[in-house]
């Protein structure tokens, strides 16, 4: 694990409450290894899976950060556009 990514102990409590939603497969293991000690990470295998989760979540369950792998088909960009159009999800971008 990259030790430079670890937060000081006094900031660990606050960062562990930050929810990160990650979509992708290529860097999934690396993201989990590097960030899971300091953040609450949830992973989705596809954009459709994440979008469904977001649309069915309460405001309290929404992630604070979206972390998307860029796909070859550009689906991540159309996903961001759809989020911007959703009043309940607009704040995620």
C-alpha positions in Angstrom: 0.0 0.0 0.0 1.2 3.5 -0.8 1.9 5.0 2.7 1.6 8.6 1.3 -2.2 8.1 1.0 -2.7 7.4 4.7 -4.2 10.2 6.7 -3.0 11.3 10.2 -4.8 9.5 13.1 -6.6 12.7 14.1 -8.3 12.9 10.7 -9.0 9.2 10.3 -12.4 9.4 12.0 -13.7 12.1 9.7 -12.3 10.5 6.5 -13.8 7.1 7.4 -17.2 8.7 7.2 -16.7 9.9 3.6 -18.5 7.6 1.2 -16.9 6.9 -2.1 -18.8 5.1 -4.9 -16.4 3.5 -7.4 -17.3 2.1 -10.8 -14.8 0.0 -12.8 -12.9 -3.2 -12.9 -9.4 -2.4 -14.1 -8.3 -0.4 -11.0 -10.8 -1.9 -8.5 -8.1 -3.8 -6.5 -5.8 -0.8 -6.4 -8.6 1.6 -5.3 -9.7 -0.8 -2.6 -6.1 -1.4 -1.4 -5.2 2.3 -1.3 -8.4 3.9 -0.1 -10.5 1.4 1.9 -8.5 2.0 5.1 -9.4 5.7 5.1 -12.8 5.9 3.3 -16.1 4.0 3.1 -15.8 2.5 -0.4 -18.6 0.9 -2.3 -17.9 -0.7 -5.7 -20.1 -1.3 -8.7 -19.1 -3.4 -11.7 -21.1 -1.2 -14.1 -22.4 2.3 -14.5 -25.9 0.9 -14.8 -25.5 -0.8 -11.4 -24.3 2.4 -9.8 -27.0 4.5 -11.4 -29.7 2.1 -10.1 -28.2 2.2 -6.6 -28.1 6.0 -6.6 -31.7 6.4 -7.8 -32.9 4.1 -5.1 -30.9 5.6 -2.3 -32.0 8.1 0.3 -30.2 11.4 0.6 -28.3 10.1 3.7 -27.1 7.0 1.8 -25.7 8.9 -1.3 -22.0 8.9 -1.7 -19.9 12.0 -1.1 -17.6 11.2 -4.0 -18.0 9.4 -7.3 -14.9 7.8 -8.7 -15.4 6.5 -12.3 -13.0 4.6 -14.6 -13.2 6.0 -18.1 -14.6 3.4 -20.4 -13.9 2.9 -24.1 -17.5 3.6 -25.1 -17.7 6.9 -23.2 -20.6 5.7 -21.1 -19.2 7.4 -18.0 -19.7 10.8 -19.7 -23.3 10.2 -20.6 -23.8 9.0 -17.0 -22.5 12.3 -15.7 -24.9 14.1 -17.9 -27.8 12.1 -16.6 -26.7 12.8 -13.0 -26.6 16.5 -13.8 -30.3 16.4 -15.0 -31.5 14.6 -11.8 -32.5 17.1 -9.2 -31.7 14.7 -6.3 -28.3 13.7 -7.7 -27.2 17.0 -9.2 -25.0 17.8 -6.1 -22.8 14.8 -6.8 -21.1 16.4 -9.8 
